[in-house]
Amino acid sequence: MKKLYNRAKTFICDRFIARHAHTFTVSDKIVTRANAVTALGVAATTFYIFQFWYGFLVVLIPVVILIAFKSDCWDGVLADKYNEHTKIGKKMDIFRDRYITVALLMNIWMIGDSRVCLPVLIVMGLETVLWMYSEGGNLSVHIIEKARSTAHWIVGYLVIVQYYWIGSTFVSSFFLTWMMALLSIAAYFYYTPRYLKRGEGE
């Protein structure tokens, strides 16, 4: 049991804290196993959008989006194991994370009532700003970035499972979308002063 606990602890630390990131070489490679898994996550998310937009095999929606979620875990595992950290992989990872979040919000907007519109718009707007911060290269966003994305996905996934599998709402979609919005608001106020401060120092 202790061995299992230690393995789980190591896995979580490596994924969220990136404690060994300084030991890896970032290359210019494009075709790697890790990048292929990230691309699978993008493809799964695209298929997910097709599903809820056209009503295609909607019963499988929670399965497809779960595949997209898992790609965020396994691309990092492969990149660490085979030392496949790449410049394009880093950008793909950020894009895939945002893409999944936007897809979830679009789906929630479609299946929810008018009350979810404001929190959904808040999340989309603030996540766009935070993406611009990370793209500018002035901000290190690993631990809070991953934690926030994971929390967004868990909350959004609960909405999706309730709608497509359970058929009833045990937890209000309005409440869940505001949880997502508050996470983005907190991240915005955390990152913005740091972004501006680093920008002034250049």
C-alpha positions as CSV (number, residue, x, y, z in Angstrom):
1,M,0.0,0.0,0.0
2,K,2.9,2.3,0.9
3,K,4.5,1.6,-2.5
4,L,1.3,2.4,-4.3
5,Y,1.0,5.7,-2.3
6,N,4.6,6.7,-3.2
7,R,4.1,5.9,-6.9
8,A,0.9,8.0,-6.9
9,K,2.7,10.9,-5.0
10,T,5.6,10.8,-7.5
11,F,3.2,10.8,-10.5
12,I,1.2,13.8,-9.2
13,C,4.3,15.8,-8.3
14,D,5.8,15.1,-11.8
15,R,2.6,16.1,-13.6
16,F,1.6,19.2,-11.7
17,I,4.8,20.5,-10.2
18,A,7.2,19.4,-13.0
19,R,9.9,19.0,-10.4
20,H,12.3,17.3,-12.8
21,A,11.6,19.8,-15.7
22,H,15.1,21.3,-15.5
23,T,16.7,17.9,-16.2
24,F,15.0,17.5,-19.6
25,T,16.3,18.7,-23.0
26,V,13.8,20.6,-25.1
27,S,14.3,19.7,-28.7
28,D,13.0,20.9,-32.1
29,K,11.5,17.5,-33.0
30,I,8.0,17.4,-34.3
31,V,7.2,13.7,-34.6
32,T,7.4,12.1,-31.1
33,R,5.3,9.7,-29.1
34,A,4.3,12.4,-26.7
35,N,3.3,14.8,-29.5
36,A,1.2,12.0,-31.1
37,V,-0.7,11.6,-27.8
38,T,-1.3,15.3,-27.6
39,A,-2.5,15.3,-31.2
40,L,-4.9,12.4,-30.3
41,G,-6.3,14.7,-27.6
42,V,-6.9,17.4,-30.1
43,A,-8.5,14.9,-32.5
44,A,-10.7,13.5,-29.7
45,T,-11.8,17.0,-28.8
46,T,-12.7,17.8,-32.4
47,F,-14.8,14.6,-32.6
48,Y,-16.4,15.5,-29.3
49,I,-17.5,18.9,-30.8
50,F,-18.9,17.1,-33.9
51,Q,-20.8,14.8,-31.6
52,F,-22.6,17.4,-29.5
53,W,-23.1,19.8,-32.4
54,Y,-24.7,17.3,-34.7
55,G,-26.1,14.9,-32.1
56,F,-23.9,12.0,-33.3
57,L,-23.5,9.1,-30.9
58,V,-24.1,11.3,-27.9
59,V,-24.1,8.4,-25.5
60,L,-20.4,8.1,-26.1
61,I,-19.7,11.8,-25.4
62,P,-18.4,11.3,-21.9
63,V,-16.1,8.5,-23.1
64,V,-14.6,10.6,-26.0
65,I,-14.0,13.6,-23.8
66,L,-12.4,11.3,-21.2
67,I,-9.9,10.2,-23.8
68,A,-9.1,13.9,-24.5
69,F,-8.6,14.4,-20.7
70,K,-6.3,11.3,-20.5
71,S,-4.1,12.6,-23.3
72,D,-3.0,15.4,-21.0
73,C,-1.7,12.9,-18.6
74,W,-0.1,10.4,-20.9
75,D,1.7,12.8,-23.2
76,G,3.6,14.1,-20.2
77,V,4.4,10.6,-19.0
78,L,5.8,9.7,-22.4
79,A,7.7,12.9,-22.7
80,D,9.4,12.3,-19.3
81,K,10.1,8.6,-19.9
82,Y,11.6,9.0,-23.4
83,N,13.0,12.5,-22.9
84,E,10.7,13.8,-25.7
85,H,10.1,17.3,-24.5
86,T,9.8,19.6,-27.6
87,K,9.1,23.2,-28.3
88,I,6.1,22.4,-30.5
89,G,4.9,19.9,-27.9
90,K,4.7,22.6,-25.3
91,K,2.6,24.8,-27.5
92,M,0.4,21.9,-28.5
93,D,-0.2,21.0,-24.9
94,I,-1.3,24.6,-24.1
95,F,-3.5,24.6,-27.2
96,R,-5.1,21.2,-26.4
97,D,-5.8,22.3,-22.8
98,R,-7.6,25.4,-23.9
99,Y,-9.4,23.6,-26.8
100,I,-10.8,21.0,-24.3
101,T,-12.0,23.8,-22.0
102,V,-13.7,25.8,-24.8
103,A,-15.3,22.6,-26.2
104,L,-16.8,21.8,-22.7
105,L,-18.1,25.4,-22.4
106,M,-19.7,25.3,-25.8
107,N,-21.4,22.0,-24.9
108,I,-22.6,23.3,-21.6
109,W,-23.9,26.4,-23.2
110,M,-25.9,24.3,-25.7
111,I,-27.4,22.0,-23.1
112,G,-27.8,24.5,-20.3
113,D,-30.3,27.3,-19.7
114,S,-29.7,31.0,-20.1
115,R,-28.3,31.4,-16.6
116,V,-25.0,29.7,-17.7
117,C,-24.3,32.2,-20.4
118,L,-22.6,34.8,-18.1
119,P,-20.2,32.4,-16.3
120,V,-19.4,30.7,-19.6
121,L,-18.5,34.0,-21.2
122,I,-16.4,34.9,-18.2
123,V,-14.4,31.7,-18.4
124,M,-13.9,32.1,-22.2
125,G,-12.7,35.7,-21.9
126,L,-10.4,35.2,-19.0
127,E,-8.9,32.0,-20.3
128,T,-8.1,33.8,-23.6
129,V,-6.2,36.5,-21.6
130,L,-4.4,33.8,-19.6
131,W,-3.5,32.0,-22.8
132,M,-2.0,35.3,-24.2
133,Y,0.0,35.6,-21.0
134,S,1.5,32.1,-21.5
135,E,2.1,32.6,-25.2
136,G,4.0,35.8,-24.4
137,G,6.6,33.7,-22.6
138,N,6.7,36.1,-19.7
139,L,4.9,33.8,-17.3
140,S,5.5,30.3,-15.9
141,V,2.1,28.7,-15.5
142,H,2.7,25.1,-14.9
143,I,1.3,24.1,-11.5
144,I,-1.6,26.5,-11.3
145,E,-2.3,26.1,-15.0
146,K,-2.6,22.3,-14.7
147,A,-4.5,22.5,-11.5
148,R,-7.0,24.9,-12.9
149,S,-7.4,23.0,-16.2
150,T,-8.0,19.8,-14.3
151,A,-10.5,21.5,-12.0
152,H,-12.3,23.0,-15.0
153,W,-12.5,19.6,-16.6
154,I,-13.8,17.8,-13.6
155,V,-16.5,20.3,-13.0
156,G,-17.4,20.4,-16.7
157,Y,-17.3,16.6,-16.9
158,L,-19.8,16.4,-14.1
159,V,-22.2,18.5,-16.1
160,I,-21.8,16.4,-19.2
161,V,-22.2,13.1,-17.4
162,Q,-25.4,14.3,-15.7
163,Y,-26.9,15.3,-19.0
164,Y,-25.9,12.5,-21.3
165,W,-25.8,9.5,-19.0
166,I,-27.8,10.2,-15.8
167,G,-30.5,12.3,-17.5
168,S,-31.1,14.4,-14.5
169,T,-29.3,17.2,-12.6
170,F,-28.1,16.4,-9.1
171,V,-25.8,19.4,-9.0
172,S,-27.0,22.6,-10.7
173,S,-25.2,23.5,-14.0
174,F,-25.5,27.1,-13.0
175,F,-23.6,26.4,-9.8
176,L,-21.0,24.3,-11.6
177,T,-20.3,26.9,-14.3
178,W,-19.9,29.6,-11.7
179,M,-17.3,27.3,-10.0
180,M,-15.4,27.3,-13.3
181,A,-15.7,31.1,-13.6
182,L,-14.4,31.7,-10.1
183,L,-11.3,29.5,-10.8
184,S,-10.6,31.6,-13.9
185,I,-11.2,34.9,-12.0
186,A,-8.8,33.8,-9.2
187,A,-6.2,32.8,-11.8
188,Y,-6.6,36.1,-13.6
189,F,-6.0,38.2,-10.4
190,Y,-3.1,35.9,-9.5
191,Y,-1.3,36.1,-12.8
192,T,-2.0,39.6,-14.0
193,P,0.2,41.5,-11.5
194,R,3.1,39.0,-12.2
195,Y,2.7,39.4,-15.9
196,L,2.7,43.2,-15.8
197,K,5.7,43.2,-13.4
198,R,7.8,40.9,-15.6
199,G,6.8,43.0,-18.7
200,E,8.1,46.1,-17.0
201,G,11.4,44.4,-16.2
202,E,12.2,43.7,-19.9
